Structures are given as C-alpha cells and as structure tokens.
Amino acid sequence: MTEPTRFGFVAILGAPNAGKSTLVNRICGGKVSIVTPKVQTTRFPVRGIAMIGAAQIVLVDTPGIFSPKRRLEKAMVAAAWDGAGEGDAVLHVVDAAAHVAMASGQKTGAAAYSVSDSAAISARLAKAKGPKFLALNKVDGLPKPDLLPVAAQLTQDCAYDAVFMISAKTGSGVDLLKEALARAAPGGPWAFPTDQLSDMPSRLAAAEITREKLFLRVHDELPYQLTVETTSWKTLRDGAARLEQTITVARDTHRQIVIGAGGSVLKSIGEAARLEMADMFGHPVHLFLHVSVREHWDEQRGLYQAMGLDYDADPGG
C-alpha cells in the first residue's frame, strides 16, 4: 500500500550563526542558502524544498534572531518571527558549542549573545502553536553529559515536542530530525516538483551568490554595509546568460576595498560567483559587476520590497 503524501512548512529559527543555513542545505541535499562564518549572513527568508519519504517539506531558513537596532536588522528579525507564525512546525536551531563554552567560562562576547538570544527565542516560542522541535547543533566532540544541561535550560520555558543533538556540518543526527519533521507535516499533495530545491527567483539567487563571495572576501563591518542587486539578465543565442549586478556600498572607501588594487578583489569575487552560478543554473554565465556608492542604501523602501521584507517592521515581543 502506498503511503499517503504529506506536505508542510517548517520555520527554521535561531540566533545568528547557529547553523540554520547549513542545516537547510544538508536536509535539502543541495545549496539553497548562502553560508559564511560571519553572523547575520541570511537577510530574508529562504525556502528550501526537501523530499523525506512520502513527505515534501518546505524549510523556511530565516534570518538570525537577535536584538536589532538598524531598520534592516529590525526587518530581518520581524521576518524570522513571521516565518514562525506561518509554519506547520517550528525548528529552533541552537549553537550547542557556544552554550557549553559559556557554561565552562571559556567564551564571552559573541557566544554570550548567542546564549542569551537562544534563551529569549525559547521563551517566545512557548506561545507558538503547532509542533516545536529543538536541535542542539555543532555537537561534534562535545560530551553528551555537557549537552544535557543545555537542553534542560532551553526546555524550561518551552515544552518542545522533541530535542535532537545534531551536526549540520557532518550530518550526524540529522536523519532522525528529518523523520520527525516528515511526521509533523499535514497530509496533502506535494506543491513542487520532486527535484526542485528552492522557489527563489534566479535573479535573487544570483545576487545572493555574489553577496556570499563578498562576505567571504571582505572583512570587519564591510559585509554588513553592502548589498547586491541583479540589474540585468539576458539569455544569449548560445544558451549562456549575460548578467549585470550592482554592488552598493555606503562609502567611497568601501568601494575602493571591494574593487581592490587594479580591480583584483572585484575580479576574484566575480570569477568565484560566475563559476558557482554556471553550476547552479546549468549553463555558462557572463557576469559583469559594478560598484556604486549610496550612503543610506539600507533606508531605501524598494530594497526591502525586493527581498520580501517589511520596511516598517517591528519585531515585537
């Protein structure tokens, strides 16, 4: 007897750098979200599509949740909470290594914020309806007895339906998590072809690839002070695509850094992005990058609309 099909949405929430995007890519079996070692890489909800047995699951990778200050940060956090309200289930991903390190007094700074943000997320999720799962990520090499207090702490405020200890990087424990997500999906027909990884428009996906290469190449605060837009996409007679993208930065000094001496940095970024785009889209790509300066680019309402963010968002509480 054929198992009935299931279809559902799972909102993936967590503090910045908890490993949400890496986990979504792991479950979907391909690259859906860009991944960098820097926090707050994800700026808007990204939907990845995973086939798990008879279930088709749409994983909504959301921006990291923290205490926002700038307009863009507030819009990002609000989008994450909106995703939680719209999912059939919620998966809270936590950087377990940061929690263990904090408990032993080994780390402060970013780890402290991660622990604080994770606790606040659990407290707010207590009010959410539907199945709620907790995934303690980055458990590689951590003794299980050290992880139990972390789970106990986070389940004080929120009664999760199940707790999983996983490594999104290696895949350890992810199969059990996938099975739980499949069981939580409501019965119903699939909404997407079985080989589709994401519903992100190609122009936006291309811009995200270039932004990932920028995050990996430039440092300090500069990655957070820039954005990328695909301004032109033309399909050529030979099947290749000609793309033009604009990298917008806030200051002329930032423009000089992105371009580099003799254009070396921009050339390196463009080459890496072009190769990945060609692999993703299945045809050659001719990529042309331009760098412009706009001091308050993150105050432009149109930018938020393009990313599906609310310009006037209030993350609330």
C-alpha positions as CSV (number, residue, x, y, z in Angstrom):
1,M,0.0,0.0,0.0
2,T,1.4,3.4,-1.0
3,E,2.0,5.8,1.9
4,P,-0.2,8.9,1.7
5,T,1.7,12.1,0.6
6,R,2.3,14.8,3.1
7,F,3.2,18.5,2.6
8,G,4.1,21.2,5.1
9,F,6.2,24.2,6.0
10,V,8.8,24.2,8.8
11,A,10.2,27.5,10.0
12,I,13.8,27.3,11.0
13,L,14.7,29.8,13.8
14,G,17.8,30.5,15.8
15,A,20.3,33.1,17.0
16,P,22.8,34.3,14.4
17,N,25.4,31.7,13.3
18,A,23.5,28.8,14.9
19,G,24.0,26.9,11.7
20,K,20.4,27.2,10.3
21,S,21.5,27.6,6.6
22,T,24.0,24.8,6.8
23,L,21.2,22.6,8.2
24,V,18.7,23.6,5.5
25,N,21.3,22.8,2.8
26,R,22.0,19.4,4.4
27,I,18.4,18.4,4.6
28,C,17.6,19.6,1.1
29,G,20.6,17.8,-0.3
30,G,22.0,20.9,-2.2
31,K,22.8,24.6,-1.8
32,V,19.7,26.6,-1.0
33,S,21.1,29.3,1.4
34,I,24.4,31.0,1.2
35,V,26.7,30.1,4.2
36,T,29.6,32.1,5.6
37,P,31.4,32.1,9.0
38,K,30.0,35.6,9.7
39,V,26.8,36.2,11.7
40,Q,23.7,37.6,10.1
41,T,24.5,36.3,6.6
42,T,20.9,35.4,5.9
43,R,18.9,38.7,5.4
44,F,15.5,37.3,4.3
45,P,13.5,34.1,4.5
46,V,14.8,31.5,2.0
47,R,12.7,28.5,1.2
48,G,14.3,25.1,0.6
49,I,12.4,22.1,-0.6
50,A,13.2,18.6,0.8
51,M,11.8,15.2,-0.1
52,I,11.7,13.0,3.0
53,G,10.0,9.7,2.2
54,A,6.4,10.5,1.2
55,A,6.6,14.0,2.7
56,Q,7.6,17.2,0.9
57,I,8.8,19.7,3.4
58,V,9.4,23.4,2.7
59,L,12.1,24.6,5.1
60,V,12.0,28.3,5.7
61,D,15.5,29.5,6.6
62,T,15.0,32.7,8.5
63,P,17.4,35.5,9.5
64,G,19.1,35.1,12.8
65,I,17.1,36.5,15.8
66,F,18.9,39.0,18.0
67,S,18.3,42.4,19.5
68,P,18.0,44.6,16.4
69,K,18.9,48.3,16.2
70,R,19.0,49.4,12.5
71,R,16.0,49.3,10.2
72,L,17.3,46.4,8.2
73,E,18.0,44.4,11.3
74,K,14.5,45.0,12.6
75,A,13.0,43.9,9.3
76,M,15.2,40.8,9.3
77,V,14.1,39.7,12.8
78,A,10.5,40.5,12.1
79,A,10.7,38.3,9.0
80,A,12.0,35.5,11.1
81,W,9.1,35.7,13.6
82,D,6.6,36.0,10.8
83,G,8.0,32.7,9.4
84,A,7.5,31.0,12.8
85,G,3.8,32.1,12.8
86,E,3.2,30.7,9.3
87,G,4.9,27.3,9.6
88,D,3.1,24.0,10.3
89,A,6.0,23.3,12.7
90,V,9.0,25.2,14.1
91,L,12.6,24.1,14.5
92,H,14.8,26.0,16.9
93,V,18.4,25.5,16.0
94,V,20.9,26.3,18.8
95,D,24.7,26.6,18.8
96,A,25.3,24.0,21.5
97,A,29.1,24.6,21.4
98,A,28.6,28.2,22.4
99,H,26.3,27.2,25.3
100,V,28.8,24.6,26.6
101,A,31.7,27.1,26.3
102,M,29.7,29.7,28.2
103,A,28.8,27.3,31.0
104,S,32.5,26.4,31.5
105,G,33.6,30.1,31.3
106,Q,35.6,29.6,28.1
107,K,33.9,32.2,26.0
108,T,32.3,35.6,26.2
109,G,31.3,38.2,23.6
110,A,29.6,36.5,20.6
111,A,29.0,33.3,22.5
112,A,27.3,35.2,25.3
113,Y,24.9,36.9,22.8
114,S,24.1,33.6,21.2
115,V,23.2,32.0,24.5
116,S,21.1,35.0,25.5
117,D,19.3,35.2,22.2
118,S,18.6,31.4,22.2
119,A,17.0,31.6,25.7
120,A,14.8,34.5,24.5
121,I,13.7,32.6,21.5
122,S,12.7,29.6,23.6
123,A,10.7,31.8,25.9
124,R,8.8,33.4,23.0
125,L,8.3,30.1,21.2
126,A,6.4,28.8,24.3
127,K,3.4,30.8,22.9
128,A,3.6,29.3,19.4
129,K,1.1,26.8,18.2
130,G,1.9,23.5,16.5
131,P,4.8,21.1,16.8
132,K,8.1,22.7,18.1
133,F,11.4,21.0,17.9
134,L,14.8,21.8,19.4
135,A,18.1,21.0,17.6
136,L,21.3,21.3,19.5
137,N,23.8,21.9,16.7
138,K,27.6,21.8,16.5
139,V,27.8,18.9,19.0
140,D,30.9,17.4,17.3
141,G,33.3,16.4,20.0
142,L,31.1,17.6,22.9
143,P,30.5,15.0,25.7
144,K,26.8,14.2,25.9
145,P,26.7,15.0,29.7
146,D,27.7,18.6,28.8
147,L,24.7,18.9,26.4
148,L,22.0,17.7,28.8
149,P,22.1,20.9,30.9
150,V,21.8,23.0,27.7
151,A,18.7,21.0,26.7
152,A,17.3,21.4,30.3
153,Q,17.8,25.1,30.3
154,L,16.1,25.7,26.9
155,T,13.2,23.4,27.7
156,Q,12.4,25.3,31.0
157,D,10.4,27.9,29.1
158,C,9.3,26.0,26.0
159,A,7.9,22.5,26.0
160,Y,9.5,21.2,22.8
161,D,7.9,18.1,21.2
162,A,11.4,16.6,20.8
163,V,15.1,17.5,21.2
164,F,17.8,16.4,18.8
165,M,21.6,16.6,19.1
166,I,23.0,17.1,15.6
167,S,25.9,18.3,13.5
168,A,24.6,20.1,10.4
169,K,28.2,20.1,9.1
170,T,28.7,16.3,9.2
171,G,25.1,15.2,9.1
172,S,25.3,13.4,12.5
173,G,21.8,13.0,14.0
174,V,20.1,14.8,11.0
175,D,18.3,11.7,9.7
176,L,16.3,11.3,13.0
177,L,15.4,15.0,12.8
178,K,14.2,14.7,9.2
179,E,11.9,11.8,10.2
180,A,10.4,13.9,12.9
181,L,9.8,16.8,10.5
182,A,8.2,14.5,8.0
183,R,5.8,13.1,10.6
184,A,4.8,16.6,11.6
185,A,3.7,17.5,8.1
186,P,0.0,17.6,7.4
187,G,-1.4,15.2,4.8
188,G,-1.8,16.6,1.4
189,P,-0.4,16.7,-2.2
190,W,3.1,18.0,-3.0
191,A,3.3,21.6,-4.2
192,F,6.6,21.4,-6.1
193,P,8.4,19.1,-8.5
194,T,10.4,16.4,-6.6
195,D,13.7,17.7,-8.0
196,Q,13.2,21.4,-7.1
197,L,15.5,22.7,-4.3
198,S,14.1,26.2,-3.9
199,D,11.5,28.7,-5.1
200,M,13.9,31.6,-5.0
201,P,13.9,33.7,-8.3
202,S,17.0,33.2,-10.3
203,R,17.9,36.9,-10.2
204,L,17.8,36.9,-6.4
205,A,19.7,33.6,-6.2
206,A,22.4,35.1,-8.4
207,A,22.7,38.2,-6.2
208,E,22.9,36.0,-3.1
209,I,25.8,34.0,-4.6
210,T,27.8,37.2,-5.2
211,R,27.0,38.5,-1.8
212,E,28.3,35.3,-0.3
213,K,31.6,35.7,-2.1
214,L,31.8,39.3,-0.8
215,F,31.2,38.1,2.8
216,L,34.0,35.6,2.4
217,R,36.5,38.0,0.9
218,V,36.0,41.3,2.7
219,H,36.1,41.7,6.5
220,D,35.2,43.6,9.6
221,E,31.9,45.5,9.2
222,L,32.0,46.0,5.5
223,P,29.9,42.9,4.6
224,Y,27.0,44.4,6.6
225,Q,27.4,47.7,4.8
226,L,26.8,46.4,1.3
227,T,24.1,44.9,-0.8
228,V,23.9,43.2,-4.3
229,E,21.3,43.5,-7.0
230,T,21.0,41.7,-10.3
231,T,20.1,44.6,-12.6
232,S,20.2,42.8,-16.0
233,W,19.7,39.2,-17.1
234,K,19.8,38.3,-20.8
235,T,19.8,34.9,-22.4
236,L,22.2,34.7,-25.4
237,R,21.7,32.7,-28.6
238,D,24.2,30.1,-27.4
239,G,22.2,29.5,-24.2
240,A,24.6,31.3,-22.0
241,A,23.4,34.2,-19.7
242,R,24.7,37.7,-19.5
243,L,24.3,39.1,-16.0
244,E,24.9,42.6,-14.7
245,Q,25.0,43.1,-11.0
246,T,25.4,46.3,-8.9
247,I,27.2,46.1,-5.5
248,T,26.1,49.0,-3.4
249,V,28.2,50.3,-0.5
250,A,27.8,53.1,1.9
251,R,31.2,54.9,1.5
252,D,33.7,55.6,-1.2
253,T,36.4,53.9,1.0
254,H,34.3,50.8,0.9
255,R,34.1,50.9,-2.8
256,Q,37.9,51.0,-3.0
257,I,38.2,47.9,-0.8
258,V,35.6,46.0,-2.8
259,I,37.4,46.8,-6.1
260,G,40.9,46.3,-4.7
261,A,44.3,47.2,-6.2
262,G,43.9,47.2,-10.0
263,G,40.5,45.6,-9.6
264,S,41.9,42.4,-8.2
265,V,39.4,41.9,-5.4
266,L,36.4,42.5,-7.7
267,K,37.8,40.2,-10.3
268,S,38.3,37.4,-7.8
269,I,34.8,37.8,-6.4
270,G,33.3,37.9,-9.9
271,E,35.1,34.8,-11.0
272,A,34.1,32.8,-8.0
273,A,30.5,33.9,-8.3
274,R,30.4,33.2,-12.1
275,L,31.6,29.6,-11.7
276,E,29.0,28.9,-9.0
277,M,26.2,30.5,-11.0
278,A,27.1,28.4,-14.0
279,D,27.0,25.2,-11.9
280,M,23.7,26.3,-10.3
281,F,21.9,27.3,-13.5
282,G,23.3,24.7,-15.7
283,H,24.7,27.0,-18.4
284,P,27.6,29.4,-19.0
285,V,27.3,32.8,-17.3
286,H,29.0,36.0,-18.3
287,L,29.0,38.2,-15.2
288,F,29.7,41.9,-15.1
289,L,30.0,43.6,-11.7
290,H,29.7,47.3,-10.9
291,V,30.2,49.0,-7.6
292,S,28.2,52.1,-6.6
293,V,28.2,54.3,-3.5
294,R,24.9,55.2,-1.8
295,E,25.3,56.4,1.8
296,H,21.9,55.3,3.1
297,W,21.1,52.4,0.8
298,D,19.6,50.5,3.7
299,E,16.9,53.1,4.0
300,Q,15.5,52.6,0.5
301,R,12.0,51.1,0.6
302,G,12.4,49.4,-2.7
303,L,15.2,47.3,-1.5
304,Y,13.0,45.8,1.3
305,Q,10.3,45.0,-1.2
306,A,12.8,43.2,-3.5
307,M,13.8,41.0,-0.5
308,G,10.3,40.4,0.7
309,L,11.0,42.4,3.9
310,D,8.7,44.9,5.7
311,Y,10.2,48.4,5.6
312,D,8.2,49.4,8.7
313,A,8.6,46.2,10.6
314,D,8.6,45.9,14.4
315,P,9.9,42.6,15.7
316,G,7.8,43.0,18.8
317,G,8.0,40.6,21.7
